[in-house]
Amino acid sequence: MMAIPLPPPADERAGASARTEVLRQVAQRVLWLSAAIVDAANRGRPNDTGVKVGGHQASSASMVDIMVSLYLSELTHLDRVSVKPHASPVLHAINYLLGDLDVRYLPRLRELGGLQSYPSRLKDPDTVDFSTGSVGIGATAPLWAAVSHRYLRSRFASTPAAGRFVSLLGDAELDEGAIWEAVADPSVARMGELLWIVDLNRQSLDRVVPDVQIHRLRAMFEAAGWQVVTLKWGRAITALFERPGGDELRQRLERMPNEEYQRLLRVDAAEVGPRLVGEHGGAALRALVASLPDAELARAIRDLGGHDLDLLLDTYREVDDTRPTVVFAYTVKGRGLPTEGHPNNHSALLTEAQMLALATSCGTDLADPWRAFEPGTAASDLCAARGAALRRPQVTGRALGPLPRTLGRSYRSPISTQAALGRFLVDFLRAAPEAGARVVTCSPDVASSTNLGGWINKTGVWSIEDRHDWFADDTERLLRWSEGTGGQHIELGIAEVNLVGLLGELGATWSRWAERLIPIATLYDPFISRALEPWSYGIYAGGQSIIVGTPSGVTLSSEGGAHQSITTPSIGLEQPGCIAWEPAFARDLEWTMLAAMERVGVEGGTSSYFRLSTRPLDPALARVPEDELLLERRRRHAVAGGYRITDHDPATEQVTLVGAGAVMPEVIAAAEHLAERSIVAGVVCLTSADLVYRAFQARGSLGASGGGIVDVLFPADRPAPLVTVLDGHPHTLSFLAGVRGDRIRNLGVSGFGQSSDLHDAYRVHGIDTASIVDAALTLLGR
């Protein structure tokens, strides 16, 4: 643990004192503004819903000094900062004073078109570097952004420089497991540009956090190679500790439970001394306490490191820039508010009387809450200068030109979509080298088992530093695991949350530093659910990426029930900002992957989720047209969501079989069995139930003309009963009943599986050929 920096020489202290006085003026105004922003949202707006607006005045107050010391003195325009969710009013208050937010937004917290509840990179009107609404997840985003920037700098000379990547987080956020998965990643220990500041106010939503936790947290960071700095006491009370009785005072304060300390903050100033001395206080402590006026003693016990502006500024400049640093800054929750230190102050709102008192103490007026500093004052000049210093140039994305629509590979032998992915990446690099250089793959220690071996052999593994390859001379090695700064594959440990955290930031580089990447991650499909929340967070924050879940479903029958994904097709369909794909055949994968890549790293782009399989399928089953025009028509249908394999007139169909993914051989075989019974069955192969659903929804929208692909697959004037089949939950395709009002039977997997061979798995779950035929005959009344 790093020692607290020594005080500066006397001749420097005078200048620091003047600077600090101005910073304190700004901090007082920020305290007021942050409280007033929440107050205006709750007391200042009509609300007839009975639902509170809410806000976090106390959580904001504890962060004021930390954030003012950073934004008004320390940060440069190259730095990127993640602000804890409940301190969003502080961020907006500072941005307002810096000239980065129009005054009309200040009364509009949590209002449509106004300020978001929590910092939002895409939805707030002022500068927000990271969205942090998902507590604990947003705190790790700067770490993955730093990795992404290092990747860019090592590969593309045009990448702009970056500064520090700062996370401001609450101590309760350290309960989130994603924090520790990220902190413990081996590469992180070498990243000196990381600075985390923990607002250690020792309160969470419902409780006072036990003090013993800080010792464990420090040890965990230190074990991961981080520099740990603890700012417990400010310099004023530290001076008291140097006086006779001061050592006993320190021991008394540091040994008391957090709950007792919090109670000290709530009593009258005259009670502080007697409570400190108690029944067992020594003579020296009693003398020290007696020598101090009540008000001075009450102020002293509030003098924590996270509120000492000079100490904070000196600490920022003393940290070791060769490894990441975490600063535990002790603060008081609700600092400066009437709710200061109250155990239930988390979402407590100040009354009008309390707001009037706060306005007086902050030198402002509740009747004119948004008043800025008078022009020409030192505070006004500082805000103007810092606003100019932090202003960033507009980011303009780098164009790559259109990607190819097809790679021209002929598919003649049975191949799985997972195996086809590995071939596709190598083909793409060859066909489009400029765009191929922008592809970066990631996986959580499953690169070889998700068929990225050929790609890795071709491009190498990226590492923060070049590493010696001790197996370079091993002639029997199939996978060349060469690690260095020139690779295009990033391998993480078995931590899916880390994977998608990095993926989201790789997918945001186009909007941060004007360098487009096409990030593609592979993981086992059953673990999509484990990674879903942080990946969804990344999409919400503007990260565009492609995630590949493979292998999937009970098709992976030999792996047992724990490795069989059931709900992922429905999850993909329902995930905002993402297109879900489940191509059955290798050529479909090629077409749809190219379409997905076209949408990544561009203004208005979107992420994609691919659900792939290890089951080899014969490409002949897809009946791909040889005619060039018909082939292009098939491609357009595939990238729109699906196509018809059968080419007869839909008017002659007695039943339509709809399949997706690995079950297509059973669907096609069922149609052939029905044909033997003189039943005409159409076969529809969906590549994206998601896009078909969107087309269905759009058909009923005002101004919409037709349903696009949904009308191609299911002509409105040619109804027929539907049997839908996929290796996933049957609910996923149940919406198709509404397309024409058809009778429908949805087949799929709705129970946990077990180890078996593929045929047994399909039979047990009712997605085999016999079950499909039976469902069709039942719908036809036979």
N, C-alpha and C positions, 0 to 999 in steps of 0.2 A: 504494500500500500504506500502510495506517495505521500510524503509529508506535506502539510499545508505550507504554502509559500511564505517566506519571511516578509515582514513589512518593508516597503521601499524606504530608501534614505529620506532624511528630513526634507531636503530640497525638492524631492519629487512629490512628497506628500501634499504640499500646498496646491500644486497643480491638480493632483488627484482629487483633493477635497473640492475644488471648484467644479471639476468635471462631475464628481459624484453628486454635488448639490443639484446640478441641472438634471442629471439622470433621475434623482429622487423626485424632482418636480414632474418629470415625464411619467415616472412610475405611479405617482399619485393620480395623475390624469387618466392613465390607462386603467388603474383600479376603478376609478369612477365610471369610465366609459364602459368597461366590461360589465359592471353591475347594472348600468343604465340600459345597456342593450337587452339584457334579460328582463329587466323591469318593464321596459316599453313593450316587449312582446307579451307580457302577462297582464299588466295593469293598463297599458296604453292602447290596447286594441279591443274592439267589441268581440265577444266570444259567447255565442248562444248554444254551443254544442255540448256543454257540460264536460268536455275533455280539456284537461289542462294543457297549456303550451309548454311549460317547464323551462328548464335551463339550469345552469350550475354556477351560481355566483361564488360559492365558497371554493369549489375546485379551481375556478379561474383565479381567485385571489392569491392562492398559494403559488401560482406560477408567474405572477406579475414581475417580480424582481428578476427572476431568471431570464424571462423573455426580453425584458427591457435591456438588461445587460448585454444580451446577444444582439438584438436588432438595432439598438441605438449606439453600439460601440464595436462589437466584435465581428459580425458577419460581413462577408463580401458578396457581391452579386454571383459569385461562383458557387457559394455554399447552397446546400439544399437541406431543409429542415422539416422534420415530421413533428407535428404538435399534438400533444395528447388530446383525445376527443373532447373532454369536458372543459378544455381551455380555449375552445374556438372563439368565444367572445374577446379574449385577450388578443388573439391573432388579428381579429378584425379591427379592434381598437387601435392596435399599433399600425396596421396598414392604413387606417384612416388618417392618423397623425402623420404618416409618411407620404401622404398624397396618393395612395394606391387604392383608395376606396371612396366612392362618392358618399356624401353625408346622407343621401336619401335612403341608403340601405341600412343605416344603423337602427332604425325602429322596426326593421323587417326581418328579424331573426325568426326562423321556422315558419316563414310565410312563403306562399307560392311566388317564385321569382325573386325571393329575397335571399338572406343568408341561411345556409344550411345548418341543421342542428349540430353537425360535427364538420370539421374541415373537409372540404370536397374539392379535389383538384379540377374536376370538370364542371361542377355545378355552382360553385361560389363565384361571385363577380370579381373578387380580388385575387392576389397571388397566393395560391396554396400549392406547396410543393408535393405533398402526399395526402391522400385521403386516409383518414384515421378513424372512421366511424366504428370499425370492428376492433374492439379493445384488444390490445396485445398484438394483433396482426399488423396494423399500420406502423407499429414501432419498429418492426423488422424491415420495413420497406427500404429505408435508406441504406441498410446493409446490402441488400440485393441490388439496389441502384448503384452502389459503389462497385460491386463486382461487375455489373453490366458496363459501367464506364471503363473499368480496367480492360475488359474484353475489347471494347471498341478501340481504345487507345493502342492496344497491342496489335490490332489488325488494320486500322484505318488511320492514316496520318492526318486526315482532314478533321478528325474528332476534336471538338473544342476542349479546352482544359476544364477541370472541375476543382472545387475546393473541398471543404469538409462536408461530410454527410452526418447530420446531427439528428438524433432522436430525443425528443422531450417526452418522457413517459411517467405515468404515475406509478407509485410503488406497488399498488394492487395489480397493475398490469403484469408484473413479474410472476403472477400465478399462472399466466397463460403458457402452455407448453411450447407453443411456437417460438417463444423467446429463447428457450434453452436449446431447442433444435438448431436455431440459427447461431447462437453464441458459440456452441460447441463444434461447429463445422471447422475442420482443420485449417482451411485456407484463411479463415477470418482473422486468426491470430497475427497475420502479417499485414493487416490493413490499418495503417496509422491514420488514415483519413476519417475513421469512424469515431464519433464522439457521442456518447449517450449521457444524458443528464436525467437522473431519477428524482422526481419531485417526491421526496420522502416526508409526506405530511402525516404518515402513520394512521391514515384513515381510509377505509374503503366505503362501499355503499352503506353497509349495515353495521360496521364494527370498527373499533380501534385495533390496529394491527399490532400484535405483540412485538416488543423491541428486539427480542432474541433473534428474530428473523433476519435482521440486517447482517449479523455475523455469518450466517449461512449463505446469504446472497453474495457477500464480498468474497467468501471462499470459493464459491462456484465460478464467479467471473475470473478470479485469479488462477484457478485451475485450468481455465480455458485459454490462458495466456494474455488476458486483458490487464491493463494498468487500472488500478482501482484508487480513486481519490474520495475521501469522505470529508465533507464540509458540515460538521455538526454545529459548531458554535461560531458566532460572529466575533469580530475583533473587540467590540465593546465589552462583552461579558468575559471574553478571554483576558482582558486587562484586569477584571475583577478577580479572576482566578489567580493572578499573580500577587494579590494582596494577602495579608495575614487572614487566615480563615478561608481563603479562596479555594485551596485544594479540597477542603471539606465540602465547600459549596458545590464544586464540580462533582465530587463523588456522590453527594446527595442527589443532584439532578440526574446523573447518569445511571444511578442505581434504582431510581424510582420507576415504577411501571409506567408505560405510556398513558394508561388511563388516569393515573394520578397527575401526570404532567398536564394532560388535557384539562383536568379539573382546575388546576392552578390558573389556567388562562381564563376561566369563567368567573372567578371570585373577585370581589372588590380589591383594589390595590392594597388596602390596609390589612387584608387577610393573608397576603402572599407571604410576608415575613414569618408570621407564626406558623403557617403550614410548612414552610421550608425548614424551620428550626425543629418543630415537633417536640416530642418528649425527650429525644436522645441527642439533640444537637449540642456540640461542644461549645466551650466558652468562646473560642476564636470565631466560630460561625455566628454565634449570637452577636458578638461585637461587630462583625462585618455587616450583618443584616441591620443591626440597630443604627449603623453609621449612614445608611442609605435612605433617602426619602422614599416613601411608599411608591410614588409614581416612577422613580428611577429604577427601583427593584422590579416593578412590574414590567417595565420596558426591557430590562436586562434579560429576564427569563425568556423573552420573546426574540432575543437577538440570536437567531439561528443562522447557520452558514448560507442557506439558500436565500436569505434576505439581505446579506451583506454584499452590496454591489461591488465594492473594491475587491473583496476576497474572491468573488466570482470572476471578475475580469482578470485578476492576477492568475487564477487557476487555469483559465482558458489558454493563457500564453505559456504556461509552464508544463503542459501535458506533453508526454512523449509521443512524437509523431511517427514512430516506427512500429507502433502496435495500437490496437484499439484502446480507447479509454472510456471508462464509465465513472461518472461523478455522482455520488450519493449526496444530494443536497437536502439537508434537513430544513423543513418549512413548517409553517402553521396553516392548516386548512382554514380558509376564511380570513386570512391575515388582513387586518384593518377593517373588517366588517363587524357588525354587531353579533353575527353568528360565529365569530372566531373561536375555533377549537371545540365547538359543540359537537358531540358524537353523532347527532342527527342532522348535521347541516348540509349534507351532500346535495340535496335538491331543494333545500329550504329557500324561500323567496323573502326578500326584505319587504317590510311593510312600508307604506308611504311615509310614516313618521321616521322610520329607520333610514329611508332614502334621503329625506330632508337632512337628517343629522350627518349622513355620509357626505352629502354635497357640501355642507359647511366645513367638515374636516378636510375635504379635498380642494377647497377653494373654488367651488363652482356652484351651479344653480340648477335645481331640479326643473325650474321653469324654462331653462335654456340648456338642456343636457348635452348638446353636441358642440358647444362652444370650443373652438380651437384656441391655441395659444396666441396671444397678441403678437402681430408682426413686429419684428425688431427685437423681441426678447430672446434671451439665450436659448430657451427651450424651443421656441419657434425656429430659430436658426439651426439648431441641432437636428430637429425633425426634417427640415428641408434638405440639409446636407446629407443626412443618412438616407433619405428617400432617393436622392440623386445617385448616391453611391450604390444602392441596392437595385437600381433599375436595370433590367436585363434587355438585351436586344431581342427582337422578335425571332422566333425559331421558324425556319422555312425548311420543310422536309426535302430530302434528296430524292429526285425521281430516278427510277430504274428502267422505265419503259415497260411496255406490256410484257407479261410472261407468256411463254408458249401455251397454246391450248392443248397440245398433245405432244408426246415425246416420240411417237412413231414406233414404239416397240411392238413387235408381234407376240401375242400370247397364244401358245399352242398347247403347252403342257399344263397339267394340273398344278396349281400353285395357290397358296393361301394369301390372304390380303396382308398378313403380317410379313411374310417373306417378300411379297411384292413391294412393300414399303422400303425395305432395304435396297432393292434394285432401283426403285424409283429415285431415291436420293442421289445415287451415283449417276444415273442417267440424267437427272436434272442438272447436276454440276457440269456434266459434259455438254449438254444442249444449251444451257444458259449460264455461262461461267460468271458473268457479272452479278446476276441475281443469286447464283449458287454460292458465291463468296459471302452473301448476306445471310445464308442459312446457318443457324446454330442449333444443334441438337442437345438435349439434356436427358438424363435418366437417373433414377435413384438406385444405382448399382444393378441395373438389369439391362444394360446396353446390349450385351451379346444375346440374351434370351429374348429380346424384342427385335432381333435381326438388324441391329445397327452395325454389325461387325464390318461389313464391306465399306460402309461410309467412314467408319473410324480408321480403317486401314488407309483409306484414300486421303483423309483430311487431318487426322491426328486428334489427340486429346488436349484441350486447352487447360493451362494451369497458370496461376499468377506468376510463377517462376519456372524457368526451364529446369527439368529434372532429368538426371541420368537414367537411361534405359538399360538396366542390367540384363535384360533378356534380348537385346538387339541381335546377338549372335546365335540365338536359339533357332535352328532351322526347323524345328518341329512346331514352333508357335504359329497358330493360325490367326490370332488376333494381335496385331502390332500395337501395343499400348504405349505409344510414344507421347509423353507429356511435355508441353511447352507453350509458349505464348502465341504460337502460330496455329494451334489446333482449332477445330470447329465443333468439337463435342465437349460438353461439360458434364462430368460425372460427379454426383453427390452421393452421400451415404444413404442408407435406407431411411429416408425421411421425406415422405411425399410433400409435407408442408414446405420444407425448404425448396423442393423442386419447383412447386408452382409459385412460391414467392419470387424466386429467381426468374421464372418464366414471365411473370407479369411485368417485371422491370426490364427484362430484355425486350419485351413487346412495347415498351414505352420510350425507347431511346430515340425513335423518330421525332417525338414531340418534345423531348428534353434537350437533345443535342443535334437534331437534324440528321441523324444517322439511322437509316432504316435497317432493321434486322427482321428475319423471318424465323422466329424461334419455334422449334418443334420438340415436344417432350414425349417420351414414351414411358409408360408405367403399366403395371398389371391392372386390367380393367376393374377387378373387384375393389381396388383401392382408390378409384375415382371419388367415392363418397368421402374417404378420409381426407382427400385433398380439396374437396369441393369448396368449402368456405373460403380458404385463402385464395383459391383460384378465382372464385366469384368476386372476391374483394379486388383482385388485380384487374379484372374486367371492368368493374365499377370505377376503378381509378384510372382507366384509360389504357391498360395494357392489352395489346392485341397479340394473340399467340395461338398455337395449334397444340392440342393435347391429344395424345393417341393412347387409348386404353386397349391393351392387347396382352394376352388373349382374353376372350370374353365368354360369359354365359356358361351353361352346362355343357357346351361343346368341349370345354376343357374338363371333361368328366373325370379323367383319371386323377386330377389334382384334389378331388374331394369338395365337399360343400363349402368350405371356408374360402375356396378360390373360385367360386362360381358367382358371377355378377347377375343380379336379377333386375334391379330397379334402374340401372344406369341408362337404358334407352329413354325412359320417361324423364329422368333427371336432365338428360341432354336436351330434350324437346322443351323443357320448361326453364332452362337457364337463360336469363336475359343477356344480350350482347354476344350471343354465341349461336352458331349453326351446328346442329348435331348431324353427323353422317354415319351411315353403316353400309358401306358398299360391300356387295357380295363377291364380285369378280375383280381380278387384277386390273383390267382395263378401266373398270369403273373407279377403282382407287386412284389410278393415274389422273383421270379427268377431274374427279372431285377434289383431289389434293391440289392440283394446279389452280382450280377455282378458289379453294380456300386460301392458298398462298397469295393470290392476287389481292385478297381483301385484308392482308395483314401489314401493319406498318404504314398505313395511309390515312389521310383525313377521311372520317366517316367509315372507317374499316370495322372489321368484326373478328372475333375469335372463332375457332372451330374445335369441335370434339369429334374424333373419329373412334368408332368402336370396331376393332378388327378381330380377326380369328386366325387360329393356327390350322384350321381345317383346309386342306387343299381342295379346290373346286376346279372342275374341268371347264375351261373357258368356252368350249363348244356349247355348253348348256345355255349360255346367254344368247345364242343365235345372233351374233354381231353381224350386221349387214356388210357385204363386201363393196357394194356400190358407194362411191365416195360421198354423194349427196345424202344418201340414207345414213351413212356412218356419222356424218356431221349432225344429222338430225338426232340420232341416238345420243350423241355426246351432249347436245343441248338439253335433251330430256334428262339425261343422267345428272347434269349439274343443276337442273331445276328441281330435282327431287325424286325422279323415278321414270321408268319406261315400261312399255308393254313388250313382253317377250313373244307372246302369241301375236300373229299378224292377221287373224281372221276378223271379220266385221263384228264389232262388239254387240251389234244387234242380234247376232245369232247365239250369244252366250247365255247359258242357263245358270251359270254360277261363275263368280270371279274369285280366284285365289290370289291373295296379296301376301308377298313375303318380303323379308329384309334380312340381309346378312347370310350367315352360314347355313341357314335352313333351306336355301333355295333349291338344292337337289331334291329334297323331300317335296317341296311345293310343285316342282316340275313333274316329278314322278307321280304325284297325286293326280295332276291334270291328265297324264297319260293313262292312268288306271281308269279315270272317269270316262275318257274317250273310248276305252274298250267297252264301256257300258252305254255307249252312244249318248254320252252327256258332254256337251261342249263347255269346256271350262277355260276362261281366260286366265292368263298369268301376268300379274303385275309385279315387277321387281322395284322395290323402293330403295333408293340410295340415301334419301333423307326424309324421314317421316316429318321432321321439323319443317322443312320447306313446303311439303305438301299441306301440312296443317296451316301454315301461313297463307298459302294460296287459297285454301278453303275459307279462312277468316276474311281475307281481303275481298273475296267474291261478294260478301254481304255488306261491304263498306260503302258509304255514300261516294258516288263518283267512280266506283270501280266498274270496269268493263270486263266481265268474264273472270274466270278463276284460274287462267293460265294452265299450269301443269295439272291441276286437279281435274279440269275439264277434259284434258287429253287422256288421263288415266281412267276417269270415270265419267264418260259422256252423259250429260244430264238427261238426254232423251232415250237412253238405253239402259234402264235399270236392271240389276241382277243381284241376287243374294251374294254376300261377301263372306269369305273365310280368310281371316288374317292370321299370319303365323310369323313369330320371331322368337329368337332365343333370348327372351327377356320377359318382363311383365306384360301380360296381354292387354292391360289397360292402355298401353302406349298407342295402339292403333284403333282404339274403340271409337275415336272421333269420326272415323270413316263412315260410320252408320249415318251420320248427319249430312254427308255430301249429297246423297240423292234420296235419303229416307229408306235405304235398303235394310232388309233383315240381315243380321250379321252374327257371326260366331267368331270370337277372338280366342285364338290359341296362343299359349306362351307358358312361361315359367312363373309360378306364384308361390312355390314352396322351396325350402332349402334342399339342396342336392346332397349327393354322397358320391363316393368313389365308385366308378363303374366304367364300362366302355361306352363309346358314343351312342351306339344303337340302343343300349339299355337306358341310357339317360334320356334320349328322345322319347322312347316308349313310355317310361315312367312319368314324364311330364306332359305327355300327350301332344308332342310336336313332330311325331314320326309320320311317315306316309299314310299308314293305316288310319291314324287319328284324323288327318286332314281329309281323307276320303270320307270317313264316317261323318265328320262335321258337315261336309258338302251334301251328302245324301240326306242327312237329317233336315237341313234347311230346305231341301227339295221335297221333303215329305216321303222319302223312300226308305 
